[in-house]
Amino acid sequence: MKLLLIEDEKALATSIQNYFQRENFICEWAADYRTAVEKINIYRYDCVLVDLMLPDGDGLDAVRELKRNFPDTGIIIISAKNSLDDRITGLNLGSDDYLTKPFHLSELNARVQAVIRRRSFQGSQQIRFGKIQIDPQEHLVLVDQQEIVLTRKEYDLLVYLIANKNRVLTKESIAEHLWGDDADLMDNFDFIYTHIKNLRKKLMDKGCPDYLKSIYGVGYKFSEQ
Amino acid sequence: MKLLERILKYQIITSLCVLTLGAILFYFSVNYLINQEVNKELMHSRAKVSWQLRHIDELPVYILQLGDSLQLDPVRYPSKMALVERKLFNAFENEYQPYRQLIFYERVEGIWYRVTISKLLDQRQQLLEAVVMTVTFIVALLLISLLLLNSWLSRRLWQPFYKTLRSLDSYQVEKHEVLTFSKQPTVEFEQLNQSVTQFTDRLAATYQNLKEFTENASHEIQTPLAVILSKIEGLFQDESLKESQLVALSEISEAANRLAKLNQALLLLTKIENRQFLAGTEPISLVPIINRKLRDLEDLIEQREITVQTAIEPTGPVMHPALAEVLVNNLLTNAIRYNVNGGTIDITLHAGKLVVRNTGVPIHIDPELMFERFRKEGTHSASLGLGLALAKTICQVNGQTLTYETDGPWHILTVTWP
């Protein structure tokens, strides 16, 4: 998978690049609008991450350029602007998602994977991890071909964990992924633990190994080892 | 009271005073002249009567003019001549009428006579009537003309003023408009219009600056925060870190997350206060928003074993849909956060009123203080303390009222709108 990151903040760009490199994605970086347009017109990307405020131009123009020339490319806007107008304009122009800074890299990763999955062909839409197989369109989860019934939150949690497999996920990032702005309603993260516990139990009941590891004081990690 | 009405009031008071004074003055001066005339006539009569008495001994009937009367009474001693005024009964008119009498003494053939000449003063009464009538007529005429003039003035001369007022009334700074007007022949109105134009011009510029500043400030703060958070997340993946370091990192991450949320909430608050969310014209129904929100919060509600009761009708205030979301969201999350485990939330929505009641720990301060920014009762560290301040601000800019009452274990938040 090939990504293009259009972001003027070098430190943030490096973090994002490092994060996706671990995912074995090729993540190219354009620090300004001019470079971004050059790259867009030369190479093909699966997904482009666009910051709206660039030193020499408006990220929305880059979105327009992409939509005109390569309508199949997934686009995610990452912006510090949380204004409703920009969000609506961005989504109307055909971007697939809009993420407000600051965000969790794990959240960005999950969104990128979702966009790529939606844009790819039927066959590769399936999510596989170890014994787990997920059909995102049907919201169907199979373990060794047996269906398991998950609640909406448990399903979201599982998809999120798989998208960020082999990584340490903080409790805040999980809470925010599942409850968005309501995440701060939870005075402690026991609540996540309930969901994690239920999910783990359902998976293990169907014969899944214990993929979920708890990392003391931080959060969780989903991995096969 | 309209300016023209106030001017009219003073005009009327002044004219009434002037006219009354004028009437009084007029009355006295004419009365004085009449008195002089009457006195002169009485003196003439006296001269005639004296002459007749001395030379003819007998008074001819025609000697006095009609309306005057003459009376002769023999007296023992003469006295001083006197002019008196008294009311006498007039049998013909069947009423008392004012007379002026000249009393003097004349000696005829050794006998003193008191001679009284009475003159009817009916001119004075007529004069009074004439004066009152004239003044009343002038006052009525003045009133009518002033009223007519005023309505004409307000239609014609004051038209540009009302036009300016109307455009100021409907002025919304969020639209960045500058009010401009056509040239006016009236100096004051032209000055007013110019001032309004300059004022709105400055206002629009300042507003634009402020908006850009808040947006930029938010951007400038969010970016370093994004860097911090992304670096922390990168560090978490470093397997060589010790547990204690991970815990510290986790705490840093939590604080940075909180800072980011705080910044976003403050930004939203500023935006609402700057009225960047304009209400539409149609009321929006809160029902779908409440239902969606309750669905989103479902598992939180279940986990805390809270019972939710709703009695809602499809109605709602006129407001920006995004603000309605924030308002409902903040009221409901507040009702959950400050609830007790196993508590209750009552949501009632009827025409003009949304009430969210929840059970909770009693508070010991004035409930209205809960609307202050960063005010928290107890130690809910996850709360930013901005939820109710946001809700209050939303209501304020949209013309709704938000009240907070407590009733035993119940906390009652009520939104009312016209």
Interface residues (C-beta under 8 A of the other chain):
Chain A: E9 A11 L12 S15 I16 N18 Y19 R22 M53 A80 K81 N82 S83 L84 T100 K101 P102 F103 H104 L105 S106 T151 K153 R167 V168 T170 E172 S173 E176 W179 G180 D181 D182 D184 L185 M186 D187 F191 T194 H195 I215 Y216 G217 V218 G219
Chain B: E215 S218 H219 Q222 T223 L225 A226 V227 I228 L229 S230 K231 E233 G234 F236 Q237 E243 L246 V247 L249 S250 S253 E254 A256 N257 A260 K261 Q264 L267 L268 K271 F277 D296 L297 D299 L300 Q303 A322 N329 T333 I336 R337 H380 S381 A382 S383 L384
